């Protein structure tokens, strides 16, 4: 498997989130989808770039996730590609995540969407935003790790 490829069960990833946020804790949640949405996910028509989790009336909702409808699968329905979708989690998990997300500086976002057997799951993370100097530090660390790998590869030859 090459470096840029995602595992076969991964539908979509929010790669920008790893750059913009410190990940505090992760959760796994199911998601309520309609038929045309599942068909679009099988075709890989999903984007999580600006998605986040909203807590309302003791329920968790995924907002901002873009699922592009397939022309062949959604011709008989009016498809809303950025509709809010209900996340399926246990009550204790929702309460815990909602109380932590209410703290200043914390938010809940979607990191990835993937298949788990025949079900679609969403990996949700409780995150805190990085400041500019933290982002620069992450870039420096990543560059240094790459450089170390190159040096080790040359040294082992």
C-alpha positions, 0 to 999 in steps of 0.5 A: 500500500502506498503512502497516499492510499487510504485503507479499503474500508475508509470512505473519507478522511478529514486530513486538515483536522490533524493540522488545525486541531489538537485531538483530545479524545476520539469516539466511534458513532453510527450514522443514520443514512438514506438509500441514495446516501449509502450508494453515494458513499459506496462510490466514494462521493463524500467529503468531511472537510468542514464537518462538525458535530452539533448537540441538540435535544440530547442528540448528536448531529453531523453537519457540514459533511458533503455527500454528493448524490449519484444521478442514477441513484437519487433521481426519484428524491430531492437530495440535500447533499449537506443535510444534517445527519443523525449520529447514533451513539449511546446516551452516556457518550452523547452526554459526556461529549456534549459536556466536554464540547461546551467547555471553552476552546473545545469542539467536536468534529468528524475525523473519518467515515468508514465501513465496519462490516456493512455499517457506516461509522464516523470517527468523531474527535473532541479537539482544541484548536491549534495556534499558529506557533503550534502549527509551525511546530508540527510542520517542523517536526514532520519535516525533521521526521522525514529527514531522519527517515532519509538519513536512516535509509541512506545509512542502511544501504 
